[in-house]
Amino acid sequence: MTQTLDSLPLEYGQRILCVYSNLSNQILIARISNIPGWYFERVVFPGEQLLFEALPEADLEIHIGQKNEVILAEKLPCAQLQVT
């Protein structure tokens, strides 16, 4: 299943359409927190695709929940996740 989510606020300039696929068997948390004035966080279930707009300089952080804590598993530049 593909999940389409909220876009960036209108005051942001160049935007790119990105996709992230959860190929694991775990529930993941996808988060963008390096863009001032905008915070993006979504749950991505196993086998699910996350379709979202971002700025080219944004980084998508993938977090995994383990034993009462959330661990940063990977950090991906959104420019690499751009839909072509």
C-alpha positions as CSV (number, residue, x, y, z in Angstrom):
1,M,0.0,0.0,0.0
2,T,1.3,3.5,-0.8
3,Q,0.6,6.2,1.7
4,T,0.4,9.9,0.4
5,L,0.9,12.5,3.0
6,D,0.9,16.3,3.7
7,S,2.9,18.5,1.5
8,L,5.3,21.3,2.7
9,P,3.9,24.7,3.6
10,L,3.5,27.1,0.7
11,E,6.4,29.4,1.8
12,Y,9.0,26.8,0.9
13,G,10.5,27.0,-2.6
14,Q,11.8,24.1,-4.6
15,R,10.2,20.8,-3.6
16,I,10.8,17.3,-4.7
17,L,8.6,14.2,-4.7
18,C,10.2,11.4,-2.8
19,V,9.4,7.7,-2.0
20,Y,10.7,5.5,0.8
21,S,9.9,1.7,0.9
22,N,10.0,-0.2,4.1
23,L,11.5,-3.5,3.0
24,S,12.0,-4.7,6.5
25,N,9.6,-6.8,8.7
26,Q,9.6,-4.1,11.4
27,I,7.4,-1.0,11.9
28,L,9.6,2.1,11.2
29,I,9.3,5.8,12.0
30,A,10.3,8.1,9.2
31,R,11.2,11.6,10.3
32,I,12.5,14.8,8.8
33,S,13.7,17.3,11.4
34,N,16.4,19.3,9.7
35,I,14.2,21.8,8.0
36,P,13.5,25.0,10.1
37,G,9.8,25.5,10.8
38,W,8.7,22.1,9.5
39,Y,8.6,18.8,11.2
40,F,7.6,15.6,9.5
41,E,7.1,12.2,11.2
42,R,5.2,9.1,10.0
43,V,4.9,5.4,10.8
44,V,5.8,3.1,7.9
45,F,4.6,-0.4,8.2
46,P,6.4,-3.5,6.7
47,G,6.0,-3.6,2.9
48,E,4.5,0.0,2.8
49,Q,5.7,2.8,0.6
50,L,5.8,6.4,1.9
51,L,5.3,9.1,-0.8
52,F,6.1,12.6,0.4
53,E,7.2,16.1,-0.6
54,A,10.5,17.5,0.8
55,L,13.1,20.0,0.1
56,P,16.2,18.7,-1.7
57,E,18.4,19.4,1.3
58,A,16.2,17.5,3.7
59,D,17.3,14.2,5.3
60,L,14.9,11.4,6.0
61,E,15.8,9.7,9.3
62,I,14.6,6.1,9.8
63,H,14.1,5.1,13.4
64,I,13.4,1.6,14.9
65,G,11.7,1.0,18.2
66,Q,13.6,-1.4,20.4
67,K,13.1,-2.2,24.1
68,N,11.5,1.1,25.3
69,E,13.8,3.3,23.1
70,V,13.9,4.5,19.5
71,I,17.1,4.1,17.6
72,L,18.2,6.0,14.5
73,A,18.9,3.2,12.0
74,E,19.7,5.3,8.9
75,K,19.7,8.8,7.5
76,L,19.0,9.2,3.8
77,P,19.3,12.4,1.8
78,C,15.8,13.1,0.3
79,A,17.5,14.0,-3.0
80,Q,18.4,10.3,-3.3
81,L,14.8,9.3,-2.7
82,Q,13.4,11.6,-5.4
83,V,10.9,10.0,-7.8
84,T,12.1,10.2,-11.4
